Amino acid sequence: MVSLLALPHRDTRVPLPVSSPLSQDLDSVRFRRRFGHRIDTGSVYRPRPITTYSILLSRAPCFDLDLYHYHQLAPGLAPQPQALDANRAGVLSWETFARRYWSDLSAFPYLLTRARRQMAMILSRYASVTLLGMELPQVPEEEAFVRCVRRLVHGWLMGATPIEVI
């Protein structure tokens, strides 16, 4: 079907925006108004409606359990494995990890355009898209507060700033 882009990985350390680009970036405003209410985040462990297209933001597929249900794997939007492992081990703080990952995503502006086009194509066939991660909030209502890659990618797609997501 569609393949979500491969993110060129290199240490770019692009300066992060400090003010919301939504007031400046018309593409972000248009995308958010048109599709924002149809793109969600969630855990791969939680069930989703059959009308949603599920994208797992991970470098490797998960085949070992029946719990893993997703339509597409998006390794190109997953963070560097070393950075993710360092964050999970407590060596790298969440804020530092999130800023580095956001910098990697923002280093190649054409990727945002391609990702949005692919989301629009998927949403022409499905009612919604759910960006999935492995982290599981204690209760579903905590999804908006869990510190995870899927929320960072969602914010990046919507034209938010890291400060608004972190």
N, C-alpha and C positions, 0 to 999 in steps of 0.2 A: 504494500500500500504506500504510505508515505514514510519517509525516513527523516527523523529529526536530526538535522545537521551535526557535523562533527566540529567541535570547538577546538581551534588550534591552541594547543597549550604551550605557553611560554610565559615567563615571568615579566609582565609588562608594567605593573604598578601604575596604571593609568590613574590620574587624580579622580577622586570620586566627587560627584556633584553634591553641593551642600544645600541647595534649594531645590524644591520640587520641579522637575522638568515639565510637569503637567501644565504649568502656566506658560511654558515656552515652546513645547514640542507638540505641534498639532497632530502628528501621527499617533503619538501616545494618547492624546485626548480622543481621537477618532476610534482607535482600537479599543480603548477602555469603555467608551460609550456603547460601541457596537457589540463587543464580545465579553466585556469584563464580568458580567453577571452569569456567564455561561462557562467560565473557567474556574475550577475549584482546586483545592488541595486535599490530600487525604493519605491515609496509611494503607499500604498494600494489604494489611491484615484485616481491614474493615470492608464489609460488603458495599458495593456500589450499585446503583440502578443499571439495568441492561441498556438504557438509552445513553449512557455516558461512555466515552472513549477514554480508556485509562492508559496513561503513559508513565512508565517506571523510570525515574531519574537515577539510574545506577549504571556502573561500568560493566557489570556482569549479570547475565540472566539468572533468575532464580527458578529452578525446575524441581527442587527436592520436596516441596510440600504442595498439597492441593490448595492451600491458603493463598498462594500467589496467583492472582488473576489480573492480567493486564493485557492490553492489545499490542502495545509497542514498548520496546526498550529504547531509551534515549541516552546512550553512553556519552554522546558528544556534549550534552548539557550537564553531565555529572561533574563534580569537582575532582581535582587531583586526588588520587587515593592516599598519597602521603599526607596531604593536608587534612583530609577527612579523618585518617587514623590518628594523627597528632591531636586533633580536636577531641575525638572520642576518648583518647588516653589522658586528656587534661593537660597536655603539653602546650597546646595552642588554645587560647581563649576563644570563646564563641565570636566575640566582636572582631578579633584579629582574623579568624578564619573567614567570617562573613565578608569582611572588607576585601580580603585577598581574592575570594571567589567572585565577588561582585566586580572587582577590577578585571579579572580574567574574562568574565562575560561581557563587560563593557569595552574591552580592548578592541573588539572587532564589530563596529556598528552595523555592518551589513548582516551579521548573524541575527540581530534583533529583527530586522526586516524580513529575513527568510523564515525565522521562527514564527513570526506573526502571520505570514502568508500561509504557512503550513497549518497553523491553528485554524485560520479562517477556512481552509479547505476541509479540514476534519469537521469543523462545526457546520459545514454545509450538508453533512451526512448524519451527524449525531446531535442530540439535544444539548450535550455538554461535554467538556473535557475535564478530566481529573488528573492533576499532576501528583504522582505517587512517590512516597518515600518509605523507608523501613522503620522510621521512628513511629511509635504508637503513643498518642496522648492517652492519659488515664480515662478520660471520658471524651466522646466526640465533640462536645462543646468547647474543649480546650484547643482545638485545632488552630485557632487564630493566635494562640500564644506559644505553641511548641516551637522550639528552635530547630529548624530543619532546612535542608537544601530546597525542598519543594516550595516553601514559602518565599525563599530568596528568588527562585526562578519565576514564580508567579509575580512578585514585585517588579522584577526586571522586565517581564513581558508587559506589565501594566504601565510602565514608565514611572515607577516610584523611585525614591532614593533609598540607599541602604539605611539611612537614619530612620526612615519611616517603617522599614521592615524589621530591623534589628531590634 
